[in-house]
C-alpha cells in the first residue's frame, strides 16, 4: 500500500502523464485539418451566395438612388460618364450570362484593398482607360478565384452575342460579347485605347473584362473578354427590355418605357 500511496499527489489524484511531442503534433495537425475543411466549406458559400446576394442588394439600392435623382433629360447622343474619384462606385455591371440576377458594383481604380477585395465593390475600372459613352476601351478588372470575392468567376460562360449592361446615373449602356483570349500578365496592351479587335479606332466603344486564368488554379495568365457597344437607353425609359426578359426580377418594380436609343 505504501507504494500506491506514494504514487498519488497530495490531493489523492493520479499524476497526469506528460504529452509526447508526437501527440502534440498530431493534435495540431488535426486542428489544422479542421480549419482547412472549414475554409473549404465557408469560402464557396461566402463568395457564391453571401457576396452575390449582397451585391444584388447594393446594386438595387444604387439604382434606386439614381432613379430618385433629378437630372436633365438626355435628348441627343450618348452621354459620357463623369470621371469618378478613386474608389468611388459609379456603375453597376449586369451580366445575365454570369447568373440570371447577376449585378455587381463598379468602382474607380483596380486597387486590391480599396476596391477588388471588398465585397461591397469587387469590380474596378482601370483609371487610364475610357468611360462608358466615350470612344475607346472601357476596361474593368475583377477576381475570378479570390478568397473573398469572385466577381468574374463565370467569365467563361460568355458566348458570342451575349449582352452585358452597364448601368450608370445617366442610363443603360448595352454591349455585345465578341471574343475572349488568354494573355500573359505582362501583355498590358489589352488596356490600350483600342485593343486587339477589328473595328474603327476613335469611333468604336469597347468593354473589356480582365481576370485571372485558370479558374481556381492561380494567376499565371489573364482571361480577356471583349464586348462592343451597341446602344444607350436613358434612365427615364427604364431598364432595357432584353435585360428585363433575361432577368425578370428587374421588372418587379419597374418596366421599360421605350426602346433603346443607338
Steps between C-alpha positions, in 0.01 A plus 500: 500500500792733566606500134145570378459785747827661400402493134210737566530878551387685807142523373471125452496524115725316264764717334416571136742347254701745292391549140754373257620728214331267251167540680528879491590496130210267426252726679631807318470322165143401586408857589668625183308248292171606656588863428574424133179299469305785655651748255424270204135491608477871591676652199260382224203592718641846569600587143224310323200586717567762766698743281273444199190582704670804653601630156148457364363699795765772468440527125124537549560764767734694272252481215223634724722790604566590136130477419426746780749759372383782279704545183467667161321287241743340252378601155792448265791262473651271761610666827853445630518395864660764721848420631459343847729545800734215604307209657167672423230268364348644184336212311337159529590214265217262406603176325219243472752247367668503843167422666142613438506767772871585482572864584821644644611849598784655297744739669791713385854351511614138513661519844453177692442647843259781410307332218574146376511322837196676648170312486312830471693583180704227328530635144748777420545733203850556364542874550700551180223354281182649362159529669154394377389713205857591406661361180774258596548225752306484831705244696388327819682259733363246747612187680409161362623283788553745784454386862251780579324593176492348148327761284612347167493134602267400214670692219522177299119489481501782244401410145523711184209744494423484873398840643676686780334806653680786677261705711594855608312803628448600135349174382587162352784419259456170315802305368525175300760240584732432208802294607729383779875441504768396747812708551796525731482754786766706319281552191348826618411620151154349557424824686601720205248750366419252224594138585540194277168521314390584152324835491540875472738659752365833619143394426424160652437454871640184658432337838788280615485267802833383642544223756738225607526166318468208552205483736589379851857429390701817538570806290760394246288649222221751449164438335396802292136527386412762236155645433390773258260785580157465342273770643396729784169535680435790744378434853167660417429205267566240767729194463549356149228255399760229434633522854146480640440188290822334616462613861127527582577621855608832347138560400355445846473872562586655165413433137660637183337806350681515169734331259876529514646805337806445289 
